[in-house]
Amino acid sequence: MSAIKISVIVPIYRIEDYLPQCIESLLQQSFLDFELLLVDDGSPDNCPKICDDYAKLDSRVKVIHKVNGGLLSARKAGLEAALGEYISYVDGDDWVDKYYLDILYKLAEANSADLAVTGHFREFNGKIETIKPANPGIYNEDDIKSSILPNAIYNGEFCEHGMSTYVWNKLFKKELLKKVLYDVPNDVVMGEDAAITYSYLAISKSLVISKVPLYYYRQRHDSIVKSVENPKIEYYRLGLLMNFLKTKLSPVIDKNTLDQHIKFYLYSQILVRSGGLINNDVTQSFFNPFLEVEKDSKVVVYSSGSFGQHILSTNLKTDFFKIINWVDVDFHDLEIGGNSVQPISAVSNDEFDYLIIATINPSVHKLIENELGLMGIDKNKIVKIDTNEARIDKLINDLGFDNEFIFQNN
C-alpha cells in the first residue's frame, strides 16, 4: 500500500441500519491511498460489531472504540489517530459517490488548496435533490478575507450562509485542522460543523469550491433533534458556539459585521429550536417572530423538517395557533399532536389565515413560495419572519446572552 494521502473519519452512533452502505461506498472508492477510521462512539447497537467485521475484511479499515462522548469527541478521536495528509469526514448514515475522494484530492492538489468544497445530494425517502455551491472558483487568502469570510455566516439575507457549514462535503489539511478542532468545546452539540468549518476557513490561505455533487446526505425525519425540555441548556450550548465563532473570526472580520452576523445566526438557531414562539422569562411573555400572526389564527405549517416539527411541538404546549394543516413536498408518515404531514395539494386558501414556511433560508423560502403560488395559494397569506434588529437585540439580551454571546442565565 502506498502512502496514506487521506484519512476518512466516520463517527458512529446508533446507525446500524445505514452503516454498511456508508462503509461499502467508501471501500469502493476509485482513489486508493486512504485509510478508513471508524470511530464507534460507544454505540449500544450492532455498530461496534459491524465495524470490527469490516476491519477483518479490509486492511484500510481501522476501528476506534470509545466511551460515548458525542459527535465532536468522536471527530477529535479520529483526527488523533489519523495518518493521512488530508482529512475527510463522512457521517455514518450517509454515503458517497465512487469518485468522492478522487475529485476532492485532485481539487486540493491542483489548486494547492487548504480547503476543497463540493456540492452534494440530499436524499429523502428515495427522492434526491442536487445542491450546488453558489460561488465555485479558486480563492486566495485575500479573497477569503475580503469576500468569503464576511459572507460565510450571513450573506445579507436572513439567515442564509454564504458557505455551507457541513464538514462532510469538504477536504481539510490535517495539520491545519489540528489547530482548530481541539479548541471546539465538546459541549457544542448544535452547530458543531459551523464551529469547525468557519474557524478553519479563518486560518486558510487558499480555497477551491466545485459544483460537482459527490456526497449523499440522508435526510432522516427520525434523526431530527427533538426539543430539549430545558431551553436554558440549549441557550448555554448555542452561546458556546457563538462565542467560539466570535473568538476565532474576530482577527479576520471587523467587529460590527461579525457581531451582527453572529446575532442573526443565534436568533435563527433560537427560532428553529424553540419552534418560533420564544418563551421570554424576563417579560413573562412569548416573543412571536411570525409577523401579523395573532393568537388563535388558523395556520398551515409548511415543512416537516426540524423547524416545522418544533413549531408543532411548541404549539402543543402553548396552544397559540390553531394549526389546521401540516404540509410538505417531502410528504411522508409523521404525526405530531393529531396533525400528520399532507401533500401540498391538501391546502386551499379558504381554510386558513396564514401559512408559515418553516425555513430560515430565504432562497428555499422563495422556491417554496413560488411552488405554493402555482398551487393557487395566496402569497399575501404567507408569513414573513421578524428581522427587526432592535427587537432581536432586545430578545437576545432579555434571554440572558451577554455582549460576547455567552448565556449568563444559568
C-alpha positions in Angstrom: 0.0 0.0 0.0 1.4 3.4 -0.9 1.5 6.4 1.5 -1.8 7.4 3.0 -3.0 10.6 1.5 -6.4 10.9 3.1 -7.8 9.7 6.4 -11.6 9.3 6.2 -13.2 9.6 9.6 -16.6 8.2 10.3 -18.2 9.0 13.7 -20.7 6.2 14.5 -23.6 6.1 17.0 -26.8 4.1 16.6 -26.9 3.9 12.9 -26.7 0.1 12.3 -29.3 0.2 9.5 -27.3 2.6 7.4 -23.7 1.9 8.3 -22.9 -0.9 5.9 -24.0 1.2 2.8 -21.7 4.0 4.1 -18.7 1.8 4.6 -19.2 -0.1 1.3 -19.4 3.2 -0.6 -16.0 4.2 0.9 -14.3 0.9 0.3 -15.4 1.1 -3.4 -13.6 4.4 -4.0 -11.6 4.8 -7.2 -9.0 6.6 -5.1 -6.9 4.0 -3.2 -4.4 5.9 -1.0 -6.6 6.3 2.0 -7.4 4.8 5.5 -10.9 4.5 6.9 -11.2 5.3 10.6 -14.5 4.0 12.0 -15.0 5.8 15.4 -17.5 3.8 17.4 -18.7 6.4 20.0 -20.0 3.8 22.5 -22.8 2.8 20.2 -25.2 0.5 22.1 -26.5 -1.3 19.0 -24.8 -3.6 16.4 -22.5 -0.9 15.1 -19.3 -2.0 17.0 -19.6 -5.5 15.5 -20.2 -4.1 12.0 -17.1 -2.0 12.3 -14.9 -4.9 13.6 -16.2 -7.2 10.8 -15.2 -4.8 8.1 -11.8 -4.3 9.7 -11.2 -8.1 9.4 -12.1 -7.9 5.7 -10.0 -4.8 4.6 -6.7 -3.6 5.9 -7.6 0.0 5.2 -10.2 -0.1 7.9 -9.2 0.8 11.4 -11.7 0.9 14.3 -11.6 3.1 17.4 -14.0 2.0 20.2 -14.5 4.8 22.7 -16.8 5.7 25.5 -19.8 7.8 24.3 -18.8 11.5 24.2 -20.8 12.9 21.3 -20.0 13.8 17.7 -17.2 16.3 18.4 -15.3 13.9 20.7 -15.6 11.2 18.0 -14.3 13.6 15.3 -11.4 14.5 17.6 -10.6 10.9 18.4 -10.5 10.2 14.6 -8.1 13.1 14.0 -5.8 12.0 16.8 -5.4 8.6 15.1 -5.2 9.8 11.5 -2.1 9.2 9.4 -3.2 11.0 6.2 -2.1 14.4 4.9 -5.8 15.3 4.4 -8.9 14.6 6.4 -12.4 13.8 5.1 -15.4 13.4 7.4 -18.3 11.2 6.4 -21.4 10.7 8.6 -22.2 7.1 9.1 -25.8 7.2 7.9 -24.8 8.9 4.6 -22.9 7.5 1.6 -20.6 8.8 -1.2 -20.0 8.7 -4.9 -17.3 6.4 -6.2 -15.2 9.4 -7.2 -15.7 11.3 -3.9 -12.1 11.1 -2.6 -10.6 11.2 -6.1 -12.2 14.5 -7.0 -11.7 16.1 -3.6 -8.0 15.1 -3.7 -7.4 16.5 -7.2 -9.2 19.7 -6.4 -7.0 20.2 -3.3 -3.7 19.2 -5.1 -4.3 21.0 -8.4 -5.1 24.3 -6.6 -2.7 23.9 -3.6 -5.9 24.5 -1.5 -6.1 24.3 2.2 -9.8 23.6 1.8 -11.7 21.9 -1.0 -15.5 22.1 -1.1 -18.0 20.3 -3.4 -21.8 20.0 -3.9 -23.9 17.2 -2.5 -27.2 15.3 -2.9 -30.0 15.4 -0.4 -31.8 12.1 -0.2 -35.2 11.8 1.5 -37.4 8.7 1.2 -35.9 7.9 -2.2 -36.2 11.4 -3.6 -32.9 13.0 -4.5 -32.2 16.8 -4.7 -28.9 18.2 -6.1 -27.4 21.0 -4.1 -24.5 23.0 -5.6 -22.5 25.8 -4.1 -23.4 29.3 -5.5 -19.8 30.5 -5.7 -17.5 28.0 -7.4 -13.9 29.1 -8.1 -10.4 29.4 -6.7 -9.8 31.9 -3.8 -6.5 33.1 -2.3 -6.0 34.4 1.2 -7.1 37.9 0.3 -10.2 36.6 -1.5 -11.1 34.5 1.6 -10.8 37.5 3.9 -12.5 40.1 1.6 -15.3 38.1 0.1 -15.8 34.6 1.5 -15.5 35.1 5.3 -17.6 38.3 5.5 -20.5 36.4 3.9 -19.9 32.9 5.3 -22.3 33.0 8.3 -24.7 35.5 6.8 -24.8 36.5 3.2 -27.0 39.6 3.6 -30.4 37.8 3.6 -31.8 36.4 6.8 -30.4 33.9 7.6 -28.5 32.3 4.8 -24.9 31.1 4.9 -22.6 32.2 2.1 -20.6 29.0 2.8 -22.2 25.7 3.8 -21.4 24.7 7.3 -21.1 20.9 6.6 -17.8 19.2 7.2 -18.7 16.2 5.0 -18.6 17.9 1.6 -15.1 19.2 2.3 -11.4 18.1 2.4 -9.2 19.5 5.1 -5.5 19.6 5.6 -4.7 17.6 8.8 -2.1 20.0 10.2 -4.4 23.0 9.8 -7.4 21.1 11.2 -5.5 20.2 14.3 -5.2 24.0 15.0 -8.9 24.5 15.4 -10.7 21.2 16.1 -9.3 20.6 19.6 -10.4 24.1 20.6 -14.1 23.5 19.9 -15.8 22.7 23.2 -17.3 19.2 23.3 -20.5 20.8 24.8 -21.2 22.4 21.4 -23.8 19.9 20.2 -25.7 22.3 17.8 -23.7 23.8 15.0 -20.5 21.9 15.6 -20.0 21.8 11.8 -20.1 25.6 11.7 -17.6 25.8 14.5 -15.2 23.6 12.6 -15.7 25.0 9.1 -15.7 28.7 9.8 -12.8 28.6 12.3 -10.8 26.5 9.8 -11.6 29.0 7.0 -10.3 31.8 9.1 -6.8 30.3 9.0 -6.9 29.0 5.4 -4.7 30.7 2.8 -6.4 29.0 -0.2 -9.8 27.6 -1.1 -11.3 25.8 -4.0 -15.1 25.4 -4.5 -16.5 23.0 -7.1 -20.2 22.5 -8.1 -19.7 18.7 -8.6 -22.0 16.8 -6.2 -20.3 13.8 -4.7 -21.8 13.2 -1.2 -25.3 11.7 -0.5 -26.7 13.3 2.6 -29.6 11.2 4.0 -32.3 13.4 5.5 -34.0 11.3 8.2 -37.0 12.6 9.9 -36.3 10.2 12.8 -32.9 11.7 13.4 -34.0 15.3 13.8 -33.0 16.5 17.2 -36.1 16.9 19.3 -36.6 19.8 21.7 -34.7 19.6 25.0 -37.2 20.2 27.8 -34.9 22.8 29.3 -34.3 25.7 26.8 -31.6 27.1 29.1 -29.4 24.1 28.3 -29.8 24.8 24.6 -29.1 28.5 25.1 -25.9 27.6 27.0 -24.8 25.4 24.1 -25.7 28.0 21.5 -23.8 30.6 23.5 -20.7 28.4 23.5 -20.9 28.1 19.7 -21.5 31.8 19.1 -18.7 32.8 21.5 -16.3 30.3 19.9 -17.1 31.8 16.4 -16.7 35.3 17.6 -13.3 34.4 19.2 -12.0 32.6 16.1 -13.3 35.1 13.5 -12.6 38.3 15.2 -9.0 38.5 13.8 -10.3 38.4 10.2 -13.8 40.1 10.3 -14.5 43.6 11.6 -16.3 43.7 15.0 -19.6 45.3 13.9 -20.0 43.0 10.9 -19.1 39.9 13.0 -21.4 40.8 15.9 -24.3 41.4 13.5 -23.8 38.2 11.7 -23.5 36.1 14.8 -26.5 37.8 16.3 -28.6 36.8 13.3 -27.2 33.3 13.3 -28.0 33.0 17.1 -31.6 34.3 16.5 -32.1 31.9 13.6 -31.0 28.9 15.7 -33.2 30.0 18.7 -36.1 30.3 16.3 -35.6 26.8 14.9 -35.0 25.2 18.2 -37.9 27.0 20.0 -40.4 26.3 17.3 -40.8 30.0 16.7 -42.6 31.2 19.8 -39.9 32.1 22.3 -40.7 31.9 25.9 -39.3 35.1 27.5 -38.7 34.7 31.2 -37.9 38.4 31.7 -41.2 39.8 30.2 -43.2 36.7 31.2 -44.5 36.5 27.6 -43.8 35.0 24.2 -41.7 36.6 21.5 -43.7 36.0 18.3 -41.4 36.2 15.3 -44.3 35.5 12.8 -45.3 38.9 11.6 -49.1 39.7 11.7 -49.9 36.2 13.0 -52.1 36.6 16.2 -53.2 34.2 18.8 -55.8 31.7 17.6 -55.1 32.4 13.9 -55.8 29.5 11.7 -52.4 28.4 10.4 -50.9 26.0 7.9 -47.3 24.9 8.5 -45.2 24.0 5.5 -42.2 21.8 6.2 -41.7 18.6 8.2 -38.1 19.3 8.9 -36.6 20.4 12.3 -38.2 23.9 12.3 -41.6 22.6 11.2 -41.6 19.8 13.8 -40.6 22.2 16.5 -43.4 24.6 15.6 -46.0 21.8 16.0 -44.4 20.5 19.3 -44.2 24.0 20.8 -47.8 24.8 19.8 -49.0 21.7 21.7 -47.7 23.4 24.8 -48.6 27.0 24.1 -51.9 26.5 22.1 -51.1 29.8 20.4 -52.1 28.9 16.8 -54.9 26.8 15.5 -52.9 24.5 13.2 -55.3 23.3 10.7 -52.9 21.6 8.3 -49.2 20.5 8.0 -47.9 20.1 4.5 -44.6 19.3 2.7 -43.5 18.4 -0.7 -41.5 15.7 1.0 -44.8 14.1 2.1 -44.3 11.2 4.5 -45.7 9.5 7.6 -45.1 11.7 10.6 -47.6 12.8 13.2 -47.4 15.4 16.0 -50.4 16.3 18.2 -53.0 14.9 15.8 -51.5 16.6 12.7 -49.9 14.4 10.1 -47.9 15.6 7.1 -50.0 16.0 4.0 -49.0 16.7 0.4 -49.1 20.4 -0.7 -52.2 19.8 -2.7 -54.1 19.3 0.6 -54.4 23.1 1.2 -56.9 25.6 0.0 -57.0 29.4 0.6 -60.4 29.5 2.4 -59.2 27.1 5.2 -56.5 29.3 6.8 -55.5 32.8 7.8 -51.7 32.4 7.5 -49.2 29.9 6.1 -45.8 29.6 7.8 -43.0 28.3 5.7 -40.7 26.8 8.3 -37.3 27.7 7.0 -34.8 30.4 7.8 -33.2 30.2 4.4 -34.5 32.9 2.1 -33.6 31.1 -1.1 -35.5 28.0 0.0 -38.4 30.2 1.2 -38.7 31.8 -2.3 -38.7 28.5 -4.1 -41.4 27.1 -1.8 -43.4 30.4 -2.1 -43.3 30.0 -5.9 -44.4 26.4 -5.7 -47.3 27.3 -3.5 -48.2 30.1 -5.8 -48.5 27.6 -8.6 -50.9 25.6 -6.4 -53.1 28.8 -6.1 -52.1 29.7 -2.6 -52.5 33.5 -1.9 -49.0 34.9 -1.4 -50.4 37.6 0.9 -51.2 34.8 3.5 -47.5 33.6 3.5 -45.9 34.7 6.8 -42.7 36.8 7.0 -40.3 36.4 9.9 -39.4 39.4 12.1 -35.9 40.5 11.4 -36.0 43.9 13.1 -32.6 44.3 14.6 -33.6 46.4 17.6 -36.2 43.7 18.6 -33.7 40.9 18.0 -31.2 42.8 20.2 -33.7 43.1 23.0 -34.8 39.5 22.8 -31.2 38.1 22.9 -30.5 40.4 25.8 -33.7 39.5 27.7 -33.0 35.8 27.2 -29.7 36.2 29.1 -26.9 36.5 26.4 -24.1 39.0 27.1 -22.2 41.0 24.5 -19.8 38.1 23.9 -22.9 35.9 23.2 -22.3 33.8 26.3 -25.5 32.7 28.0 -25.4 34.1 31.6 -28.8 32.9 32.8 -27.6 29.6 34.3 
